[in-house]
Amino acid sequence: MKVKRLILLILIIIWAILIFGLSGQNGTESSGLSRKIVALFTQNEEIINTVEPYIRKVAHFSEYGLGGVLVTLLFATYNWNDRKIMFITIALGIWYASIDEIHQLMVPGRHGSIFDVYLDTLGFSTGVCGIMAILKIIQGLKHNNKKEMKRGKNG
């Protein structure tokens, strides 16, 4: 269990550093990355300009969704109830999203946005809820498997 926790902690630190690094890009660098992704599918400048902001928002949501999954997996290794895991994890997600936007206020060509805090929190919360549901399904399958095995021995 300690190894699993250590691996998850390392992945969370890498995730947080990646978010911090992306937020530290100036406006041109940050926009350039999103534009390159859209340019993989089209060279039409009008389409690129229209789609690029949405790609950035999907990236925000997805990055934080991954964070929610990682932090939930870490906390699920402890004997905490589901409410405690969800509450603490989502609170950490809100905190990190807020810190991320404050950080962006200090980067040339970037701005902090309360909308992005909401979007990041929604992504984080979606990751939390999604992985909690998967963990519950796995737990239910294990429980049913044990019951079947017990029935097989008694039958």
Backbone as JSON Lines, residues from 0, in Angstrom:
{"i":0,"aa":"M","n":[0.83,-1.2,0.0],"ca":[0.0,0.0,0.0],"c":[0.88,1.26,0.0]}
{"i":1,"aa":"K","n":[2.0,1.2,0.7],"ca":[2.89,2.36,0.74],"c":[3.45,2.68,-0.64]}
{"i":2,"aa":"V","n":[3.76,1.64,-1.4],"ca":[4.3,1.85,-2.75],"c":[3.24,2.49,-3.64]}
{"i":3,"aa":"K","n":[2.01,1.99,-3.54],"ca":[0.9,2.56,-4.33],"c":[0.7,4.04,-3.98]}
{"i":4,"aa":"R","n":[0.73,4.35,-2.69],"ca":[0.59,5.75,-2.25],"c":[1.73,6.61,-2.77]}
{"i":5,"aa":"L","n":[2.94,6.09,-2.71],"ca":[4.1,6.84,-3.19],"c":[3.99,7.11,-4.68]}
{"i":6,"aa":"I","n":[3.62,6.1,-5.45],"ca":[3.46,6.27,-6.9],"c":[2.39,7.32,-7.19]}
{"i":7,"aa":"L","n":[1.24,7.22,-6.5],"ca":[0.17,8.21,-6.72],"c":[0.62,9.61,-6.32]}
{"i":8,"aa":"L","n":[1.34,9.73,-5.22],"ca":[1.84,11.03,-4.79],"c":[2.8,11.62,-5.82]}
{"i":9,"aa":"I","n":[3.67,10.8,-6.37],"ca":[4.6,11.26,-7.42],"c":[3.82,11.72,-8.65]}
{"i":10,"aa":"L","n":[2.8,10.94,-9.04],"ca":[1.98,11.33,-10.2],"c":[1.24,12.64,-9.94]}
{"i":11,"aa":"I","n":[0.75,12.83,-8.73],"ca":[0.06,14.08,-8.37],"c":[1.03,15.25,-8.43]}
{"i":12,"aa":"I","n":[2.24,15.06,-7.94],"ca":[3.24,16.14,-7.99],"c":[3.58,16.47,-9.44]}
{"i":13,"aa":"I","n":[3.76,15.46,-10.27],"ca":[4.03,15.69,-11.7],"c":[2.87,16.46,-12.33]}
{"i":14,"aa":"W","n":[1.62,16.03,-12.02],"ca":[0.43,16.7,-12.54],"c":[0.42,18.18,-12.12]}
{"i":15,"aa":"A","n":[0.68,18.45,-10.83],"ca":[0.65,19.83,-10.33],"c":[1.75,20.68,-10.98]}
{"i":16,"aa":"I","n":[2.92,20.1,-11.17],"ca":[4.02,20.83,-11.83],"c":[3.66,21.11,-13.28]}
{"i":17,"aa":"L","n":[3.05,20.14,-13.95],"ca":[2.63,20.34,-15.34],"c":[1.62,21.48,-15.44]}
{"i":18,"aa":"I","n":[0.61,21.49,-14.56],"ca":[-0.38,22.57,-14.54],"c":[0.31,23.92,-14.29]}
{"i":19,"aa":"F","n":[1.19,23.95,-13.31],"ca":[1.91,25.18,-12.97],"c":[2.73,25.66,-14.17]}
{"i":20,"aa":"G","n":[3.4,24.71,-14.84],"ca":[4.21,25.07,-16.01],"c":[3.37,25.61,-17.15]}
{"i":21,"aa":"L","n":[2.24,24.97,-17.43],"ca":[1.37,25.45,-18.5],"c":[0.8,26.82,-18.15]}
{"i":22,"aa":"S","n":[0.49,27.04,-16.88],"ca":[-0.04,28.35,-16.47],"c":[1.04,29.43,-16.5]}
{"i":23,"aa":"G","n":[2.29,29.01,-16.45],"ca":[3.4,29.97,-16.48],"c":[3.77,30.41,-17.89]}
{"i":24,"aa":"Q","n":[3.15,29.78,-18.9],"ca":[3.41,30.2,-20.28],"c":[2.76,31.56,-20.51]}
{"i":25,"aa":"N","n":[3.44,32.42,-21.26],"ca":[2.81,33.69,-21.57],"c":[1.64,33.45,-22.52]}
{"i":26,"aa":"G","n":[0.87,34.47,-22.78],"ca":[-0.34,34.33,-23.59],"c":[-0.08,33.75,-24.97]}
{"i":27,"aa":"T","n":[1.0,34.19,-25.6],"ca":[1.33,33.72,-26.95],"c":[1.69,32.24,-26.94]}
{"i":28,"aa":"E","n":[2.52,31.82,-25.98],"ca":[2.91,30.41,-25.89],"c":[1.71,29.52,-25.62]}
{"i":29,"aa":"S","n":[0.88,29.95,-24.68],"ca":[-0.28,29.15,-24.3],"c":[-1.26,29.0,-25.46]}
{"i":30,"aa":"S","n":[-1.53,30.09,-26.13],"ca":[-2.43,30.07,-27.28],"c":[-1.82,29.25,-28.42]}
{"i":31,"aa":"G","n":[-0.51,29.35,-28.58],"ca":[0.18,28.64,-29.65],"c":[0.02,27.13,-29.55]}
{"i":32,"aa":"L","n":[0.05,26.6,-28.33],"ca":[-0.11,25.17,-28.13],"c":[-1.51,24.72,-28.57]}
{"i":33,"aa":"S","n":[-2.53,25.46,-28.17],"ca":[-3.9,25.13,-28.57],"c":[-4.08,25.24,-30.08]}
{"i":34,"aa":"R","n":[-3.48,26.27,-30.65],"ca":[-3.58,26.47,-32.11],"c":[-2.93,25.31,-32.86]}
{"i":35,"aa":"K","n":[-1.81,24.8,-32.36],"ca":[-1.14,23.67,-33.01],"c":[-2.04,22.44,-33.02]}
{"i":36,"aa":"I","n":[-2.76,22.23,-31.96],"ca":[-3.67,21.08,-31.89],"c":[-4.77,21.21,-32.95]}
{"i":37,"aa":"V","n":[-5.36,22.4,-33.04],"ca":[-6.42,22.61,-34.04],"c":[-5.84,22.51,-35.45]}
{"i":38,"aa":"A","n":[-4.62,23.01,-35.63],"ca":[-3.99,23.0,-36.96],"c":[-3.69,21.59,-37.45]}
{"i":39,"aa":"L","n":[-3.7,20.61,-36.55],"ca":[-3.54,19.21,-36.98],"c":[-4.7,18.78,-37.87]}
{"i":40,"aa":"F","n":[-5.84,19.44,-37.7],"ca":[-7.06,19.04,-38.41],"c":[-7.45,19.98,-39.55]}
{"i":41,"aa":"T","n":[-6.97,21.21,-39.49],"ca":[-7.32,22.18,-40.54],"c":[-6.26,23.28,-40.6]}
{"i":42,"aa":"Q","n":[-6.12,23.84,-41.78],"ca":[-5.22,24.98,-41.96],"c":[-6.01,26.28,-42.13]}
{"i":43,"aa":"N","n":[-7.34,26.17,-42.09],"ca":[-8.22,27.32,-42.25],"c":[-8.11,28.21,-41.01]}
{"i":44,"aa":"E","n":[-7.56,29.4,-41.19],"ca":[-7.3,30.32,-40.07],"c":[-8.58,30.72,-39.34]}
{"i":45,"aa":"E","n":[-9.66,30.88,-40.06],"ca":[-10.93,31.25,-39.44],"c":[-11.41,30.15,-38.49]}
{"i":46,"aa":"I","n":[-11.3,28.91,-38.94],"ca":[-11.71,27.78,-38.1],"c":[-10.79,27.68,-36.89]}
{"i":47,"aa":"I","n":[-9.5,27.83,-37.12],"ca":[-8.53,27.77,-36.02],"c":[-8.87,28.82,-34.97]}
{"i":48,"aa":"N","n":[-9.11,30.05,-35.4],"ca":[-9.44,31.13,-34.46],"c":[-10.74,30.87,-33.71]}
{"i":49,"aa":"T","n":[-11.68,30.22,-34.36],"ca":[-12.97,29.94,-33.73],"c":[-12.87,28.78,-32.74]}
{"i":50,"aa":"V","n":[-12.14,27.74,-33.09],"ca":[-12.1,26.51,-32.29],"c":[-11.09,26.58,-31.14]}
{"i":51,"aa":"E","n":[-10.02,27.31,-31.34],"ca":[-8.92,27.34,-30.36],"c":[-9.36,27.67,-28.93]}
{"i":52,"aa":"P","n":[-10.22,28.65,-28.7],"ca":[-10.63,28.92,-27.31],"c":[-11.36,27.73,-26.66]}
{"i":53,"aa":"Y","n":[-12.11,26.99,-27.46],"ca":[-12.82,25.82,-26.93],"c":[-11.85,24.7,-26.59]}
{"i":54,"aa":"I","n":[-10.82,24.56,-27.39],"ca":[-9.78,23.56,-27.1],"c":[-9.13,23.88,-25.76]}
{"i":55,"aa":"R","n":[-8.88,25.15,-25.51],"ca":[-8.28,25.57,-24.25],"c":[-9.18,25.2,-23.07]}
{"i":56,"aa":"K","n":[-10.49,25.4,-23.23],"ca":[-11.43,25.09,-22.14],"c":[-11.54,23.59,-21.91]}
{"i":57,"aa":"V","n":[-11.54,22.82,-23.0],"ca":[-11.57,21.35,-22.88],"c":[-10.28,20.88,-22.18]}
{"i":58,"aa":"A","n":[-9.17,21.52,-22.52],"ca":[-7.89,21.16,-21.88],"c":[-7.95,21.43,-20.38]}
{"i":59,"aa":"H","n":[-8.48,22.61,-20.0],"ca":[-8.64,22.93,-18.57],"c":[-9.44,21.83,-17.87]}
{"i":60,"aa":"F","n":[-10.58,21.53,-18.42],"ca":[-11.49,20.54,-17.84],"c":[-10.79,19.18,-17.71]}
{"i":61,"aa":"S","n":[-10.13,18.75,-18.77],"ca":[-9.49,17.43,-18.81],"c":[-8.3,17.35,-17.85]}
{"i":62,"aa":"E","n":[-7.47,18.38,-17.83],"ca":[-6.31,18.39,-16.93],"c":[-6.76,18.23,-15.49]}
{"i":63,"aa":"Y","n":[-7.78,18.97,-15.13],"ca":[-8.27,18.91,-13.75],"c":[-9.05,17.63,-13.48]}
{"i":64,"aa":"G","n":[-9.68,17.06,-14.49],"ca":[-10.33,15.76,-14.33],"c":[-9.3,14.7,-13.94]}
{"i":65,"aa":"L","n":[-8.15,14.73,-14.62],"ca":[-7.07,13.8,-14.29],"c":[-6.61,14.02,-12.85]}
{"i":66,"aa":"G","n":[-6.47,15.28,-12.45],"ca":[-6.08,15.57,-11.06],"c":[-7.07,15.0,-10.06]}
{"i":67,"aa":"G","n":[-8.35,15.14,-10.36],"ca":[-9.39,14.6,-9.47],"c":[-9.28,13.09,-9.33]}
{"i":68,"aa":"V","n":[-8.99,12.42,-10.44],"ca":[-8.83,10.96,-10.42],"c":[-7.63,10.58,-9.55]}
{"i":69,"aa":"L","n":[-6.5,11.23,-9.77],"ca":[-5.27,10.89,-9.04],"c":[-5.41,11.12,-7.54]}
{"i":70,"aa":"V","n":[-5.94,12.27,-7.15],"ca":[-6.08,12.57,-5.73],"c":[-7.08,11.63,-5.07]}
{"i":71,"aa":"T","n":[-8.17,11.32,-5.76],"ca":[-9.16,10.38,-5.22],"c":[-8.54,9.0,-5.03]}
{"i":72,"aa":"L","n":[-7.78,8.55,-6.01],"ca":[-7.13,7.24,-5.89],"c":[-6.19,7.2,-4.69]}
{"i":73,"aa":"L","n":[-5.47,8.31,-4.47],"ca":[-4.59,8.37,-3.31],"c":[-5.39,8.28,-2.01]}
{"i":74,"aa":"F","n":[-6.42,9.1,-1.87],"ca":[-7.19,9.12,-0.64],"c":[-7.98,7.84,-0.43]}
{"i":75,"aa":"A","n":[-8.31,7.15,-1.5],"ca":[-9.05,5.88,-1.39],"c":[-8.19,4.77,-0.79]}
{"i":76,"aa":"T","n":[-6.87,4.98,-0.71],"ca":[-6.0,3.98,-0.09],"c":[-6.06,4.04,1.43]}
{"i":77,"aa":"Y","n":[-6.71,5.07,1.95],"ca":[-6.88,5.2,3.4],"c":[-8.28,4.7,3.77]}
{"i":78,"aa":"N","n":[-8.49,4.43,5.0],"ca":[-9.79,3.93,5.45],"c":[-10.74,5.09,5.75]}
{"i":79,"aa":"W","n":[-10.95,5.94,4.77],"ca":[-11.85,7.07,4.9],"c":[-13.17,6.71,4.24]}
{"i":80,"aa":"N","n":[-14.26,7.32,4.75],"ca":[-15.54,7.08,4.08],"c":[-15.62,7.93,2.81]}
{"i":81,"aa":"D","n":[-16.56,7.56,1.97],"ca":[-16.68,8.23,0.66],"c":[-16.9,9.73,0.78]}
{"i":82,"aa":"R","n":[-17.71,10.14,1.73],"ca":[-17.99,11.59,1.89],"c":[-16.73,12.35,2.22]}
{"i":83,"aa":"K","n":[-15.92,11.79,3.1],"ca":[-14.67,12.46,3.49],"c":[-13.74,12.56,2.29]}
{"i":84,"aa":"I","n":[-13.61,11.47,1.55],"ca":[-12.74,11.47,0.36],"c":[-13.21,12.55,-0.61]}
{"i":85,"aa":"M","n":[-14.51,12.56,-0.9],"ca":[-15.05,13.52,-1.88],"c":[-14.89,14.96,-1.4]}
{"i":86,"aa":"F","n":[-15.22,15.2,-0.14],"ca":[-15.16,16.56,0.38],"c":[-13.73,17.11,0.35]}
{"i":87,"aa":"I","n":[-12.79,16.33,0.88],"ca":[-11.4,16.81,0.94],"c":[-10.81,16.93,-0.47]}
{"i":88,"aa":"T","n":[-11.09,15.97,-1.32],"ca":[-10.54,16.01,-2.67],"c":[-11.06,17.2,-3.46]}
{"i":89,"aa":"I","n":[-12.37,17.41,-3.42],"ca":[-12.94,18.55,-4.17],"c":[-12.48,19.88,-3.58]}
{"i":90,"aa":"A","n":[-12.35,19.95,-2.25],"ca":[-11.83,21.18,-1.63],"c":[-10.41,21.46,-2.12]}
{"i":91,"aa":"L","n":[-9.58,20.42,-2.22],"ca":[-8.22,20.6,-2.74],"c":[-8.24,21.04,-4.21]}
{"i":92,"aa":"G","n":[-9.19,20.49,-4.98],"ca":[-9.32,20.89,-6.38],"c":[-9.68,22.36,-6.53]}
{"i":93,"aa":"I","n":[-10.62,22.82,-5.7],"ca":[-11.0,24.24,-5.73],"c":[-9.8,25.11,-5.35]}
{"i":94,"aa":"W","n":[-9.09,24.68,-4.31],"ca":[-7.92,25.43,-3.84],"c":[-6.87,25.52,-4.96]}
{"i":95,"aa":"Y","n":[-6.56,24.39,-5.59],"ca":[-5.51,24.41,-6.61],"c":[-5.94,25.2,-7.84]}
{"i":96,"aa":"A","n":[-7.21,25.08,-8.22],"ca":[-7.71,25.86,-9.37],"c":[-7.6,27.36,-9.07]}
{"i":97,"aa":"S","n":[-7.89,27.75,-7.85],"ca":[-7.8,29.16,-7.46],"c":[-6.36,29.64,-7.48]}
{"i":98,"aa":"I","n":[-5.46,28.83,-6.92],"ca":[-4.03,29.18,-6.91],"c":[-3.51,29.29,-8.35]}
{"i":99,"aa":"D","n":[-3.97,28.39,-9.21],"ca":[-3.56,28.41,-10.62],"c":[-3.97,29.72,-11.29]}
{"i":100,"aa":"E","n":[-5.17,30.16,-11.05],"ca":[-5.64,31.41,-11.67],"c":[-4.93,32.62,-11.08]}
{"i":101,"aa":"I","n":[-4.64,32.6,-9.79],"ca":[-3.86,33.69,-9.18],"c":[-2.47,33.73,-9.8]}
{"i":102,"aa":"H","n":[-1.88,32.57,-10.0],"ca":[-0.57,32.48,-10.65],"c":[-0.61,33.11,-12.04]}
{"i":103,"aa":"Q","n":[-1.69,32.84,-12.79],"ca":[-1.81,33.39,-14.15],"c":[-1.9,34.91,-14.15]}
{"i":104,"aa":"L","n":[-2.39,35.5,-13.07],"ca":[-2.45,36.97,-12.98],"c":[-1.06,37.59,-13.06]}
{"i":105,"aa":"M","n":[-0.05,36.83,-12.68],"ca":[1.33,37.34,-12.64],"c":[2.11,37.03,-13.91]}
{"i":106,"aa":"V","n":[1.48,36.36,-14.88],"ca":[2.16,35.97,-16.11],"c":[1.78,36.95,-17.22]}
{"i":107,"aa":"P","n":[2.79,37.52,-17.92],"ca":[2.49,38.47,-19.0],"c":[1.59,37.85,-20.08]}
{"i":108,"aa":"G","n":[0.58,38.58,-20.47],"ca":[-0.33,38.13,-21.52],"c":[-1.37,37.12,-21.05]}
{"i":109,"aa":"R","n":[-1.42,36.86,-19.75],"ca":[-2.41,35.92,-19.21],"c":[-3.27,36.69,-18.22]}
{"i":110,"aa":"H","n":[-4.41,36.11,-17.9],"ca":[-5.28,36.71,-16.89],"c":[-5.93,35.59,-16.09]}
{"i":111,"aa":"G","n":[-6.27,35.89,-14.84],"ca":[-6.98,34.93,-14.01],"c":[-8.47,35.06,-14.29]}
{"i":112,"aa":"S","n":[-9.17,33.96,-14.23],"ca":[-10.59,33.98,-14.54],"c":[-11.36,33.13,-13.55]}
{"i":113,"aa":"I","n":[-12.38,33.71,-12.95],"ca":[-13.24,32.95,-12.05],"c":[-13.96,31.85,-12.83]}
{"i":114,"aa":"F","n":[-14.27,32.1,-14.1],"ca":[-14.89,31.07,-14.93],"c":[-13.98,29.84,-15.03]}
{"i":115,"aa":"D","n":[-12.66,30.08,-15.19],"ca":[-11.73,28.97,-15.27],"c":[-11.64,28.21,-13.94]}
{"i":116,"aa":"V","n":[-11.77,28.92,-12.82],"ca":[-11.82,28.23,-11.53],"c":[-13.03,27.3,-11.5]}
{"i":117,"aa":"Y","n":[-14.18,27.8,-11.96],"ca":[-15.39,26.96,-12.01],"c":[-15.19,25.77,-12.95]}
{"i":118,"aa":"L","n":[-14.63,26.02,-14.13],"ca":[-14.43,24.97,-15.11],"c":[-13.44,23.92,-14.58]}
{"i":119,"aa":"D","n":[-12.35,24.38,-13.98],"ca":[-11.37,23.46,-13.41],"c":[-11.99,22.63,-12.28]}
{"i":120,"aa":"T","n":[-12.78,23.29,-11.45],"ca":[-13.46,22.59,-10.35],"c":[-14.45,21.57,-10.89]}
{"i":121,"aa":"L","n":[-15.15,21.92,-11.94],"ca":[-16.09,20.98,-12.56],"c":[-15.33,19.78,-13.13]}
{"i":122,"aa":"G","n":[-14.2,20.02,-13.78],"ca":[-13.38,18.93,-14.3],"c":[-12.86,18.06,-13.17]}
{"i":123,"aa":"F","n":[-12.35,18.68,-12.12],"ca":[-11.83,17.95,-10.96],"c":[-12.93,17.11,-10.34]}
{"i":124,"aa":"S","n":[-14.1,17.72,-10.13],"ca":[-15.23,17.02,-9.52],"c":[-15.72,15.87,-10.39]}
{"i":125,"aa":"T","n":[-15.68,16.05,-11.69],"ca":[-16.07,14.98,-12.61],"c":[-15.1,13.81,-12.49]}
{"i":126,"aa":"G","n":[-13.82,14.12,-12.41],"ca":[-12.82,13.07,-12.2],"c":[-13.03,12.33,-10.89]}
{"i":127,"aa":"V","n":[-13.32,13.08,-9.83],"ca":[-13.59,12.49,-8.52],"c":[-14.79,11.56,-8.59]}
{"i":128,"aa":"C","n":[-15.91,12.07,-9.1],"ca":[-17.15,11.27,-9.16],"c":[-17.0,10.07,-10.08]}
{"i":129,"aa":"G","n":[-16.32,10.25,-11.2],"ca":[-16.13,9.15,-12.14],"c":[-15.32,8.02,-11.53]}
{"i":130,"aa":"I","n":[-14.2,8.36,-10.89],"ca":[-13.35,7.3,-10.33],"c":[-14.0,6.7,-9.09]}
{"i":131,"aa":"M","n":[-14.77,7.49,-8.33],"ca":[-15.49,6.94,-7.17],"c":[-16.52,5.91,-7.65]}
{"i":132,"aa":"A","n":[-17.2,6.21,-8.74],"ca":[-18.18,5.26,-9.29],"c":[-17.48,3.98,-9.74]}
{"i":133,"aa":"I","n":[-16.35,4.12,-10.4],"ca":[-15.6,2.94,-10.85],"c":[-15.13,2.12,-9.66]}
{"i":134,"aa":"L","n":[-14.63,2.79,-8.63],"ca":[-14.18,2.08,-7.43],"c":[-15.34,1.33,-6.76]}
{"i":135,"aa":"K","n":[-16.52,1.93,-6.74],"ca":[-17.71,1.29,-6.17],"c":[-18.1,0.05,-6.98]}
{"i":136,"aa":"I","n":[-18.03,0.16,-8.29],"ca":[-18.35,-0.99,-9.14],"c":[-17.36,-2.13,-8.88]}
{"i":137,"aa":"I","n":[-16.09,-1.79,-8.82],"ca":[-15.06,-2.8,-8.55],"c":[-15.3,-3.44,-7.18]}
{"i":138,"aa":"Q","n":[-15.6,-2.61,-6.2],"ca":[-15.87,-3.11,-4.85],"c":[-17.08,-4.05,-4.86]}
{"i":139,"aa":"G","n":[-18.12,-3.68,-5.58],"ca":[-19.32,-4.53,-5.68],"c":[-19.02,-5.85,-6.37]}
{"i":140,"aa":"L","n":[-18.21,-5.81,-7.43],"ca":[-17.84,-7.03,-8.14],"c":[-17.02,-7.97,-7.25]}
{"i":141,"aa":"K","n":[-16.1,-7.39,-6.49],"ca":[-15.3,-8.2,-5.57],"c":[-16.18,-8.84,-4.51]}
{"i":142,"aa":"H","n":[-17.12,-8.07,-3.99],"ca":[-18.04,-8.58,-2.96],"c":[-18.88,-9.72,-3.53]}
{"i":143,"aa":"N","n":[-19.43,-9.54,-4.73],"ca":[-20.23,-10.6,-5.37],"c":[-19.39,-11.83,-5.66]}
{"i":144,"aa":"N","n":[-18.15,-11.62,-6.04],"ca":[-17.24,-12.73,-6.33],"c":[-16.98,-13.55,-5.07]}
{"i":145,"aa":"K","n":[-16.79,-12.86,-3.95],"ca":[-16.57,-13.55,-2.67],"c":[-17.8,-14.36,-2.28]}
{"i":146,"aa":"K","n":[-18.98,-13.78,-2.48],"ca":[-20.22,-14.49,-2.17],"c":[-20.35,-15.74,-3.02]}
{"i":147,"aa":"E","n":[-20.02,-15.64,-4.3],"ca":[-20.09,-16.78,-5.21],"c":[-19.13,-17.88,-4.79]}
{"i":148,"aa":"M","n":[-17.93,-17.49,-4.42],"ca":[-16.93,-18.46,-3.99],"c":[-17.37,-19.16,-2.71]}
{"i":149,"aa":"K","n":[-17.93,-18.4,-1.79],"ca":[-18.42,-18.95,-0.52],"c":[-19.56,-19.92,-0.79]}
{"i":150,"aa":"R","n":[-20.47,-19.56,-1.68],"ca":[-21.58,-20.41,-2.05],"c":[-21.09,-21.7,-2.71]}
{"i":151,"aa":"G","n":[-20.05,-21.59,-3.51],"ca":[-19.48,-22.74,-4.18],"c":[-18.87,-23.75,-3.21]}
{"i":152,"aa":"K","n":[-18.26,-23.23,-2.16],"ca":[-17.66,-24.11,-1.15],"c":[-18.73,-24.81,-0.32]}
{"i":153,"aa":"N","n":[-19.84,-24.1,-0.08],"ca":[-20.92,-24.65,0.75],"c":[-21.87,-25.53,-0.05]}
{"i":154,"aa":"G","n":[-21.85,-25.43,-1.35],"ca":[-22.84,-26.11,-2.21],"c":[-22.35,-27.4,-2.67]}
